[in-house]
Amino acid sequence: MTGQDLYATLGVPPGATDDEIRNAYRTLTRRLHPDVNPNPGAANQYRDINAANTVLGDLAERTKYSGRYQRDSNYYSVRVTTSQRVIPLLSEPQVLYMLVEVLPEQAGRGAVAQTHLNLTLVLDQSNSMKGSRLERMRVAANNIIDQLDDKDIFSIVSFSDDADVILKAQPLNDKAGAKSRVALIQAFGGTEIFKGLARGMQENQRYASKKFVNHIILLTDGRTFGDEQQCLDLALKAFKDGIGISAMGIGDDWNDTFLDQLASSTGGTSEYINSAAAVVRFLNERVRTLGQSYAERLTVSIAPDPDAKLEAAFRLLPSAQPLSVDRDPIPVGALQMNGSVSVLLQLQLGPQLTEGMRSLARIDVTGDIMREQKPGYKVIADLAIEVVGDAKMEEPPYAILDALSKLTLYRIQEKAEKALANGNIKEATRHLENLSTRLFQAGETDLAKQAMAEAQRVSQTSALSPEGQKNLKYGTRMLLLGSGDAGNGNDGGKTGKISGINGSKTHNIGSNGSKAGGGGS
C-alpha cells in the first residue's frame, strides 16, 4: 500500500472516526471478499482494501500515517456512463453497459511533451519481406531514428528463424551509426516470432523503468509456427515488467487473432498494414503517439458486486482493441496529453434483484504519471444504480448507443468467421450479407462492397479471401474510433465525473501518500 491514499481506498474522508472506518471496511468486505465474490477484480481490489484497513483500523498506525498524509493534485479523472438510469426488477439476467472514460485534468492538456522512450523495434527479416517491404521497413526505421533524441533509448532486433541484435539498447547519440546498422538487415529464412520477441525483451529490459515509455514494436508479414503460446506467455511477463507490445502485420499472411492477443495482453495495439507503402506511415504514427504519453501503463480493475459479472470489454480509444476479461487488472495502454482512454464494458446482472439504490461495481484506474514521475496514481470510482419494480426501458445515452451500433458491425464479421470455421457456409454468408447492408446504411460504401464480395466468395468457395477477411475485421474496428465521447450525459443513462454517478463515490489516489480528489454521494 506504500504511496496510495488509504482513506480513498476505504472510501472515507481524512479524519474519519473509528466507526466510519470500521463500517466502510465491513461494507466493502460484504461486497468484495473472495469468499462471497468470484469476480477476479474483487479479489484483486480486496487486497488493497484489507491492507488499508490494517493501517487505518489501528489507532497508532493511523496516527503515524495521518502525520505524513497530504493532499495531491488531480492528474486524471474517470467519467462513467451507464446504459440505463434505473434498471427494472426481472426474473431473468439482464445486461448493462458502462462506458469508462479516462481524461487528463486541465493542467495536463496541451502540455509540452517531456516523455522519453525506451523503444525496441523487432523486425521480421524472413524471405517474404524481400523487396519493397524490407526497403520500406528500413526507411521507417531511419525515420524513427530521426524522431528520437539522445535522451531516448533505442534498440533494434531482426528475426527470421533466428534473431540478431542489430542495435543494442542505448541512448541514441549516434544516429548515423544506427542507420548504418539498419542498412545491414537482409531478408532470409522463415518466421519464428518468439525468438525475435525474446531478444527484443532482453534489450528493452536493460533500461526498462517507470521514467520511460517502455515499448516493443513488432512488425511481421508471416505466421509463426509452434511458438505462439511462448509469445503470449512472454507478453504477460512484459506486462508485469511494465513493457508494452504493439504488433503490426503487413500483407495478408499473418495470424490476426494471435497478434490481437499479444498486443492486448500488454495494453498495446495491433494494426493491419495492407501495403508496403503504408509501413512508414504506420510506424511513424505509433512512435509519435508513444512520445505523447501523459500517463503510461494504465490499467483498469473491475470489481462487480457478487450478483454481477463482467462479460466483455472493448477499448474504443485511443485505438480500437478487444480486451480480455479473464484476468484483472486489464491493461489499456497509455493516456495521451490531448486525448482520452475509453473502454466499453458489458456486465450481466443476476435475476431477483432487490428494489432500491444498490452498489454495482468498483472501478480502479491506475497509471504512472510521466511528466511528474508519479507511479501508481489511482482513481477509484464506486458505482451505484437504482432498481425500480416498474422501471420503463429508455434509450441508452448517445455515446453508448453509438459505440454499440459500431461494435455490432465488428461483431457481425466475427460471427461470420466463426460460422465459417464451424463449416456453416449459409450462416456465414447471411452474416456477411447483413454486414454489407448495415455498412451501406452507415455510409461505409467501400467496406459494404467488400462485405458483399466476400459473401459471394464464401457461398461459392466456402472461404474468405485473406485480404477481404482483414479488410473487414480492421475496417469495422476502425469505425469504433469515432465512439466514446459521452457528451454531457443528458440524453439518457447516467453520467458522472469524479462524483454524482447515481449516488456513487469516486476517489483519486495519489502516489505519494496523498489524496488527489474526493467523491461525494
Buried (B, 14 or more C-beta within 10 A) or exposed (E): BEBBBBBBBBBBEBEBEEEBBBBBBEEBBEBBBEEEBEBBBBBBBBEBBBBBBEBBBEEEEBEEBBEEBEEBBBBBBBBBBBBBBBBBBBEEEBEBBBBBBBBBBEEBEEEEBEBBBBBBBBBBBBEBBEEEBBEBBBBBBBBBBEBBBEEBBBBBBBBBEBBBBBBEBBBBEBBEEBBEBBEEBEBEEBBBBBBBBBBBBBBBBEBBEBBBBBBBBBBBBBBBEEBBEBBBEBBEEBBEEBBBBBBBBBBBBBBBEBBBBBBBBBBBBBBBBBEBEBBBEBBBEBBEBBBBBBBBBBBBBBBBBBBBBBEBBBBBBBBBBBBBBEEBBBBBBBBBBEBBBBBBBBBBBBEEBEEEEBBBBBBBBBBBBBBBEBBBBBBBBBBBBBBEEEBEEEEBBBBBBBBBEBBEBBBBBBBBBEBBEEEBBEBBBBBBBBBBEBBBEBEBEEBBEBBBBBBBBBBEEEBBBEBBBBBBBBBBBBBBBEBBBBEEBEBBBBBBBBBBBBBBBBBBBBBBBBBBBBBEE
